[in-house]
Amino acid sequence: DEEEWSIPDDEGYAEAYQMLQEETILLREELATEVVLKTESREREARAVEQIALLEEKVQGLQEKVEEKERECAVKDSDFERLRSSREEKMGLKQKQMIMEERVKLEEEAEAFR
């Protein structure tokens, strides 16, 4: 009866048990390594997400600055166009006035000649 419940003292069983323990230790170490790697990966991913958010904020700020500069340029372009148009008008009026003065002078000379 005693032999049925006792573990045989066979070398094969002891060796198999030792190998099983070693394999269990290796698997636990491998699992622990994977847990560390996944944790590090998640931390890197979280940092990357934070950096992306910061970059998106910077991009938004730059876009707003660009839009403001575009509005300023549009105002300056409009002011320049008004000034140029006004200047052209003044130049046109001066030319007309000079032509009129020249015409009067020529008419006076023609009148004097007659």
C-alpha positions as CSV (number, residue, x, y, z in Angstrom):
1,D,0.0,0.0,0.0
2,E,2.7,2.4,0.9
3,E,4.3,2.1,-2.5
4,E,1.2,3.4,-4.3
5,W,1.3,6.8,-2.5
6,S,5.0,7.4,-2.4
7,I,6.8,9.1,-5.2
8,P,9.2,6.8,-6.7
9,D,12.8,7.8,-6.2
10,D,13.5,7.4,-9.8
11,E,16.2,9.7,-11.3
12,G,13.9,10.5,-14.2
13,Y,11.2,12.0,-12.0
14,A,13.6,14.2,-10.1
15,E,15.2,15.4,-13.3
16,A,11.8,16.2,-14.9
17,Y,10.8,18.0,-11.8
18,Q,14.0,20.1,-11.8
19,M,13.5,20.9,-15.5
20,L,9.9,21.9,-14.8
21,Q,11.1,24.3,-12.0
22,E,13.7,25.8,-14.2
23,E,11.3,26.3,-17.1
24,T,8.8,27.9,-14.7
25,I,11.5,30.3,-13.5
26,L,12.4,31.2,-17.1
27,L,8.8,31.7,-18.0
28,R,8.2,34.0,-15.0
29,E,11.3,36.0,-15.9
30,E,10.1,36.2,-19.5
31,L,6.7,37.4,-18.3
32,A,8.2,40.0,-16.0
33,T,10.4,41.3,-18.9
34,E,7.3,41.5,-21.2
35,V,5.4,43.4,-18.4
36,V,8.3,45.9,-18.1
37,L,8.5,46.3,-21.8
38,K,4.8,46.9,-22.2
39,T,4.8,49.4,-19.3
40,E,7.7,51.3,-20.9
41,S,5.9,51.2,-24.2
42,R,2.8,52.6,-22.7
43,E,4.8,55.3,-21.0
44,R,6.5,56.2,-24.3
45,E,3.1,56.3,-26.0
46,A,1.7,58.6,-23.2
47,R,4.7,60.9,-23.7
48,A,4.2,60.9,-27.4
49,V,0.5,61.8,-27.0
50,E,1.5,64.7,-24.7
51,Q,4.1,65.9,-27.2
52,I,1.6,65.7,-30.1
53,A,-0.9,67.7,-28.1
54,L,1.8,70.4,-27.4
55,L,2.7,70.5,-31.0
56,E,-0.9,70.8,-32.0
57,E,-1.3,73.8,-29.7
58,K,1.8,75.4,-31.2
59,V,0.5,74.8,-34.7
60,Q,-2.8,76.4,-33.7
61,G,-1.0,79.4,-32.3
62,L,1.1,79.8,-35.4
63,Q,-2.0,79.5,-37.6
64,E,-3.7,82.2,-35.6
65,K,-0.6,84.4,-36.1
66,V,-0.5,83.7,-39.8
67,E,-4.2,84.7,-40.1
68,E,-3.6,87.9,-38.2
69,K,-0.6,88.8,-40.4
70,E,-2.8,88.0,-43.5
71,R,-5.5,90.4,-42.2
72,E,-2.8,93.1,-41.5
73,C,-1.4,92.6,-45.1
74,A,-4.9,92.9,-46.5
75,V,-5.4,96.2,-44.7
76,K,-2.1,97.5,-45.9
77,D,-2.8,96.4,-49.4
78,S,-6.1,98.1,-49.3
79,D,-4.5,101.3,-47.9
80,F,-1.8,101.2,-50.6
81,E,-4.4,100.8,-53.3
82,R,-6.4,103.8,-52.0
83,L,-3.2,105.9,-51.9
84,R,-2.1,104.8,-55.3
85,S,-5.6,105.5,-56.7
86,S,-5.7,108.9,-55.0
87,R,-2.3,109.8,-56.3
88,E,-3.2,108.8,-59.9
89,E,-6.3,110.9,-59.6
90,K,-4.3,113.9,-58.4
91,M,-1.7,113.3,-61.2
92,G,-4.6,113.2,-63.7
93,L,-6.1,116.4,-62.4
94,K,-2.7,118.1,-62.5
95,Q,-2.1,117.0,-66.1
96,K,-5.6,118.2,-67.1
97,Q,-4.9,121.5,-65.4
98,M,-1.5,121.8,-67.2
99,I,-3.2,121.0,-70.5
100,M,-5.9,123.6,-69.9
101,E,-3.2,126.2,-69.0
102,E,-1.3,125.3,-72.1
103,R,-4.5,125.6,-74.2
104,V,-5.3,129.0,-72.7
105,K,-1.7,130.1,-73.4
106,L,-1.9,128.9,-77.0
107,E,-5.3,130.6,-77.5
108,E,-3.8,133.8,-76.1
109,E,-0.8,133.5,-78.5
110,A,-3.1,132.8,-81.4
111,E,-5.3,135.8,-80.5
112,A,-2.2,138.0,-80.2
113,F,-1.0,136.8,-83.5
114,R,-4.2,137.7,-85.3
